[in-house]
Amino acid sequence: MSAVPVTSRIGVRIAIGAICGLAWSASLRSYMAEISGSATGVNWVGTFIGILLPGVVAGAALGAATIIDAHERRGRIALGWCAAAVLAFAVFPMLLPGQLWLFVTTGLGGGAVGVALGGLAGGYAAGGRPTWGRIVCGLLAIVLIAGVVASVPLVGGARLAVTTPRGAWVMLLAGSLMIVLMIGAAIPFRRLDAARGDADAGSRGSARADQPSAASHSANV
């Protein structure tokens, strides 16, 4: 049986990631609709380009990250771009007409930035280096998760109070979505970390192998 070509395997991973990203961003849209209530609306540009498309892009990149070889230089560069793909959730909404100006002048749209930064921080906390950076990003991720969950009763009001079944459901939806995003965002960081670990182990093995040779040389002298 012949091996499956690498291009086919990475294509499958990208497709699976894109589908997962689409499902995630569609769930995020449900959360947004719940907290907005009757003020929400669905349209081709804002919903499909501003919310669903970034999910597809980020999901496809994270799917590709599961198979990219981190031991090669170009693979490490590609994984860096895969890690940054989570920022699509912040970039794409700002490309919509008037949205960037609205964000700068009123702060509206800051939630998209928070989601992207939260995913990136959580991903780095789960697999980045150095340790102090992981701790800082981990604390930031926890704060952002708490902020997203707290936004449900704060924005939704009494209709989505934590004491109501609907409010509790939306809060669980919001928190779990952020956690899933962070788990996915950790994929490129963990692959890079594993490659660094292999390189460090190889260096230590080479150093130990050189020690007997040096001792033997000294004895012969």
C-alpha positions in Angstrom: 0.0 0.0 0.0 1.5 3.3 -1.0 1.8 6.1 1.5 -0.6 9.1 1.3 1.2 12.1 -0.2 2.0 14.9 2.2 0.0 17.4 0.2 -3.1 15.2 0.4 -2.6 14.8 4.2 -2.2 18.5 4.8 -5.2 19.2 2.5 -7.3 16.9 4.7 -6.1 18.6 7.9 -6.9 22.1 6.4 -10.4 21.0 5.4 -11.1 19.5 8.8 -9.8 22.6 10.5 -11.8 24.9 8.3 -15.0 23.0 9.1 -14.2 23.1 12.8 -13.5 26.8 12.6 -16.8 27.4 10.8 -18.7 25.6 13.5 -16.9 27.5 16.2 -17.5 30.9 14.7 -21.2 30.0 14.0 -21.5 29.2 17.7 -19.8 32.5 18.6 -22.4 34.2 16.4 -25.1 32.5 18.5 -23.6 33.9 21.7 -23.5 37.4 20.1 -27.2 37.0 19.1 -28.2 36.0 22.6 -26.5 38.9 24.4 -27.7 41.4 21.8 -31.3 40.2 21.9 -33.7 42.0 19.5 -31.0 44.4 18.4 -29.0 41.7 16.6 -29.2 41.2 12.8 -27.8 38.7 10.3 -26.4 39.9 7.0 -24.1 38.7 4.2 -21.2 41.1 5.0 -21.2 41.4 8.8 -22.0 37.8 9.6 -20.3 35.9 6.8 -17.2 38.0 6.3 -16.8 39.6 9.7 -17.5 36.4 11.8 -17.7 33.2 9.8 -14.8 33.8 7.4 -12.2 34.4 10.1 -13.3 31.2 11.8 -12.7 29.3 8.5 -9.3 31.0 8.0 -8.1 30.4 11.6 -9.4 26.8 11.7 -7.7 26.0 8.4 -4.4 27.3 9.7 -4.6 25.4 12.9 -5.6 22.3 11.0 -2.5 22.7 8.9 -0.4 23.2 12.1 -1.1 19.7 13.2 1.0 18.2 10.4 3.7 20.9 9.6 7.2 19.7 10.5 8.6 22.0 13.2 12.1 20.6 12.8 12.6 22.5 9.5 13.2 26.2 9.4 10.4 26.8 6.9 8.1 24.7 9.0 8.8 26.8 12.1 8.1 30.0 10.1 4.8 28.4 8.8 3.8 27.5 12.4 4.4 31.1 13.5 1.9 32.2 10.8 -0.5 29.5 11.9 -0.3 30.8 15.5 -1.0 34.3 14.3 -4.0 33.2 12.3 -6.2 33.5 15.4 -5.8 37.3 15.0 -8.1 36.9 12.0 -11.0 37.3 14.5 -9.8 40.8 15.2 -8.6 41.8 11.7 -11.6 40.8 9.5 -14.2 42.7 11.4 -12.1 45.8 11.2 -12.0 45.5 7.4 -15.7 46.1 7.2 -16.8 49.6 6.0 -16.6 52.1 8.8 -15.8 49.5 11.5 -12.2 50.6 12.2 -13.3 54.2 12.6 -16.1 53.1 14.9 -13.7 51.0 17.0 -11.2 53.9 17.3 -13.8 56.5 18.2 -16.3 54.5 20.3 -14.6 51.2 21.2 -17.3 49.2 19.5 -15.9 46.0 18.1 -13.5 45.6 21.0 -15.0 42.2 21.8 -13.5 40.8 18.5 -10.1 42.0 19.6 -10.6 40.5 23.0 -11.5 37.1 21.6 -8.5 37.1 19.3 -6.0 38.2 22.0 -7.6 35.7 24.5 -7.1 32.8 22.0 -3.5 33.8 21.3 -2.7 34.3 25.0 -4.3 31.0 26.0 -2.5 29.2 23.2 0.9 30.6 24.2 0.2 29.7 27.9 -0.4 26.1 26.9 2.7 25.6 24.8 5.0 28.7 24.5 8.4 29.5 26.0 9.7 30.9 28.2 7.9 29.9 31.4 7.4 33.5 32.7 5.7 34.3 29.4 3.4 31.3 29.8 2.4 32.5 33.3 1.7 36.0 32.1 -0.3 34.8 29.1 -2.1 32.3 31.3 -3.3 35.0 33.7 -4.4 37.2 30.8 -6.3 34.3 29.3 -8.1 33.7 32.6 -9.1 37.3 32.9 -10.4 37.4 29.3 -12.4 34.2 29.8 -13.9 35.7 32.9 -14.7 38.9 31.0 -16.4 37.1 28.2 -18.5 35.1 30.7 -19.3 38.2 32.7 -20.5 40.0 29.6 -23.5 37.8 29.3 -25.5 39.2 32.3 -23.9 42.6 32.0 -24.9 43.1 28.4 -28.0 40.8 28.3 -29.5 42.2 31.5 -32.1 40.4 33.6 -33.1 38.3 30.6 -29.6 36.6 30.8 -29.1 36.7 34.6 -26.9 33.9 35.9 -29.9 32.7 38.0 -31.9 32.0 34.8 -31.5 28.8 32.7 -31.0 30.8 29.6 -28.4 33.0 31.2 -26.5 30.1 32.6 -26.5 28.3 29.2 -25.2 31.4 27.4 -22.4 31.9 30.0 -21.4 28.2 29.7 -21.4 28.7 25.9 -19.2 31.8 26.1 -16.7 30.3 28.5 -16.4 26.9 26.6 -16.0 28.7 23.3 -13.0 30.7 24.6 -11.4 27.5 26.1 -11.8 25.6 22.9 -10.3 28.5 21.0 -7.3 28.5 23.3 -6.8 24.7 23.0 -6.8 25.1 19.2 -4.5 28.1 19.3 -2.0 26.0 21.4 -1.4 23.6 18.5 1.4 25.5 16.7 3.0 26.6 20.0 3.1 23.0 21.3 4.6 21.7 18.1 7.3 24.4 18.2 8.0 23.5 21.8 8.3 19.8 21.1 10.8 20.5 18.3 12.9 22.7 20.6 12.8 19.8 23.2 14.0 17.4 20.6 16.8 19.7 19.6 17.8 20.2 23.2 17.8 16.4 23.8 19.9 15.9 20.7 22.5 18.5 21.9 22.7 16.9 25.3 23.1 13.4 23.7 25.9 14.7 21.4 27.7 16.3 24.4 27.5 13.0 26.4 28.9 11.1 23.3 31.8 13.5 23.1 32.9 13.1 26.7 34.2 9.4 26.4 36.1 10.4 23.3 37.8 13.3 25.1 38.6 11.1 28.1 40.1 8.4 25.9 42.2 11.0 24.0 43.6 12.2 27.4 44.5 8.7 28.5 46.3 8.0 25.3 48.3 11.2 25.7 
